């Protein structure tokens, strides 16, 4: 019964995403009850294991806080805090343990030039222009702590926010204005 509930929950999550804005979703693989149960119990460890090795190493050093801010909901509810820290000579965007957003297709983490991504874009999708953002990486997981290395060539003074963005449908799920 538990595995059927998991499959129903996953199915409803994607249906809700389709109804709330990302109207076309990627096809989700169909899991047998035993595979769904296995996927549910191993989801968190595999998401953590897919994080870049550099992020794991940097987590152990001293960090200097450069900027931080709280997420504001865009097309889908998004909560938590984002911060840019410098650790071991590398700059990293970190999402805290309270970070959560709706699962969706092709979600990525971007830095954005505007300090108010949600307020400066139109509802419901909060679409953004290609010249206004810099792609960091695909979103590792829809909730929990995670980190994304920022290339040394990026001038942080040009970017004022971090955002969770559905690249496939140009929909901003949420954004955090980053202040020193």
C-alpha positions as CSV (number, residue, x, y, z in Angstrom):
1,X,0.0,0.0,0.0
2,X,2.8,2.4,0.8
3,X,4.4,2.0,-2.7
4,X,1.0,2.7,-4.3
5,X,0.7,5.9,-2.2
6,X,4.2,6.9,-3.4
7,X,3.3,6.4,-7.0
8,X,0.0,8.3,-6.6
9,X,1.9,11.2,-4.9
10,X,4.4,11.4,-7.7
11,X,1.7,11.2,-10.3
12,X,-0.3,14.0,-8.5
13,X,2.8,16.1,-8.2
14,X,3.4,16.1,-12.0
15,X,-0.3,16.6,-12.7
16,X,-0.4,19.6,-10.3
17,X,2.6,21.0,-12.1
18,X,0.9,20.6,-15.4
19,X,-2.2,22.4,-14.1
20,X,-0.4,25.2,-12.4
21,X,1.8,26.5,-15.2
22,X,4.3,24.1,-16.7
23,X,1.6,22.7,-19.0
24,X,3.8,20.2,-20.8
25,X,5.8,17.9,-18.5
26,X,8.5,15.4,-19.3
27,X,7.3,11.9,-19.4
28,X,7.9,10.2,-16.1
29,X,9.0,6.6,-16.1
30,X,6.4,4.1,-14.8
31,X,7.7,2.2,-11.8
32,X,6.5,-1.1,-10.5
33,X,5.4,-1.1,-6.8
34,X,8.7,-2.7,-5.8
35,X,10.8,-0.3,-7.9
36,X,8.8,2.7,-6.5
37,X,9.5,1.5,-3.0
38,X,13.2,1.1,-3.7
39,X,13.3,4.5,-5.4
40,X,11.6,6.2,-2.4
41,X,14.1,4.7,0.0
42,X,17.1,5.6,-2.0
43,X,16.1,9.0,-3.4
44,X,17.8,11.2,-0.8
45,X,21.2,9.4,-0.9
46,X,21.5,9.4,-4.7
47,X,20.6,13.1,-4.9
48,X,23.4,13.8,-2.4
49,X,25.8,11.6,-4.1
50,X,25.2,13.4,-7.4
51,X,26.5,16.7,-5.9
52,X,29.9,17.8,-7.3
53,X,32.9,16.6,-5.4
54,X,34.1,20.2,-5.0
55,X,31.0,21.1,-3.1
56,X,31.6,18.3,-0.6
57,X,35.2,19.3,-0.1
58,X,34.3,23.0,0.4
59,X,31.7,22.2,3.0
60,X,34.4,21.2,5.4
61,X,36.4,24.5,5.2
62,X,35.7,27.9,6.8
63,X,33.2,30.0,4.8
64,X,32.9,33.7,4.4
65,X,29.4,34.9,3.7
66,X,29.3,37.2,0.7
67,X,25.5,37.6,0.1
68,X,22.2,36.0,1.2
69,X,18.5,36.3,0.8
70,X,15.2,34.4,1.2
71,X,13.2,32.9,-1.7
72,X,10.0,34.5,-2.9
73,X,7.4,32.4,-4.6
74,X,7.0,32.8,-8.4
75,X,5.0,30.3,-10.5
76,X,5.3,27.6,-7.8
77,X,5.8,27.9,-4.0
78,X,9.5,28.2,-3.2
79,X,10.8,28.7,0.3
80,X,14.2,28.7,2.1
81,X,17.3,30.8,1.9
82,X,20.1,31.1,-0.7
83,X,23.6,32.4,0.2
84,X,26.8,32.9,-1.6
85,X,29.9,32.0,0.4
86,X,33.6,31.9,-0.3
87,X,35.3,28.7,0.9
88,X,38.8,27.6,0.1
89,X,39.1,30.2,-2.6
90,X,35.9,29.1,-4.4
91,X,32.5,30.9,-4.5
92,X,29.5,28.7,-3.9
93,X,25.7,29.3,-4.0
94,X,24.2,27.4,-1.1
95,X,20.5,26.6,-0.6
96,X,19.7,25.8,3.0
97,X,18.0,22.8,4.5
98,X,14.7,24.6,4.6
99,X,14.8,25.1,0.8
100,X,11.8,23.6,-1.0
101,X,10.1,24.0,-4.4
102,X,7.7,22.0,-6.5
103,X,9.3,19.3,-8.7
104,X,9.1,20.1,-12.4
105,X,10.7,19.5,-15.7
106,X,14.2,20.9,-16.6
107,X,14.6,22.9,-13.4
108,X,17.9,24.8,-13.2
109,X,19.6,27.2,-10.8
110,X,20.5,30.6,-12.3
111,X,22.0,33.9,-11.1
112,X,19.9,36.8,-12.3
113,X,20.8,40.5,-12.9
114,X,17.6,41.8,-11.3
115,X,17.3,42.3,-7.5
116,X,13.5,41.6,-7.8
117,X,13.1,38.8,-10.4
118,X,9.5,38.0,-9.4
119,X,8.4,41.7,-9.1
120,X,10.0,42.6,-12.4
121,X,8.4,39.8,-14.4
122,X,4.8,39.0,-15.3
123,X,2.7,36.3,-13.6
124,X,2.0,33.5,-13.9
125,X,5.2,32.2,-15.4
126,X,7.6,35.1,-14.5
127,X,9.5,34.5,-17.7
128,X,13.1,35.8,-17.9
129,X,15.2,37.0,-20.8
130,X,18.3,35.2,-22.0
131,X,20.5,38.2,-21.4
132,X,19.5,38.5,-17.8
133,X,20.6,35.2,-16.3
134,X,23.6,32.9,-16.0
135,X,23.1,29.1,-15.7
136,X,24.9,27.5,-12.8
137,X,23.6,23.9,-13.0
138,X,20.5,21.7,-13.0
139,X,18.7,21.7,-9.7
140,X,20.0,18.7,-7.7
141,X,16.8,18.1,-5.8
142,X,13.5,19.9,-5.1
143,X,14.2,20.3,-1.4
144,X,17.0,20.4,1.2
145,X,20.5,21.7,1.4
146,X,22.6,21.8,-1.8
147,X,25.4,23.8,-3.3
148,X,26.5,25.1,-6.7
149,X,30.0,26.3,-7.5
150,X,30.2,29.7,-9.2
151,X,32.9,30.0,-11.9
152,X,35.8,32.3,-11.1
153,X,35.1,34.2,-14.3
154,X,31.7,35.4,-13.0
155,X,31.5,39.0,-11.8
156,X,29.1,38.8,-8.8
157,X,28.4,42.5,-9.0
158,X,26.5,41.9,-12.2
159,X,24.0,39.5,-10.5
160,X,21.6,40.4,-7.8
161,X,19.5,37.2,-7.3
162,X,19.4,33.5,-7.5
163,X,16.4,31.8,-9.1
164,X,15.0,28.3,-9.7
165,X,13.9,28.4,-13.3
166,X,12.1,25.9,-15.5
167,X,14.2,26.2,-18.7
168,X,11.8,24.1,-20.8
169,X,8.8,26.5,-20.3
170,X,10.7,29.7,-19.3
171,X,8.9,29.8,-15.9
172,X,10.6,31.1,-12.7
173,X,9.5,28.9,-9.8
174,X,11.1,31.3,-7.2
175,X,13.9,33.7,-6.6
176,X,16.0,35.1,-3.8
177,X,17.4,38.7,-3.8
178,X,21.0,38.4,-2.6
179,X,22.3,41.2,-0.4
180,X,25.6,41.7,1.3
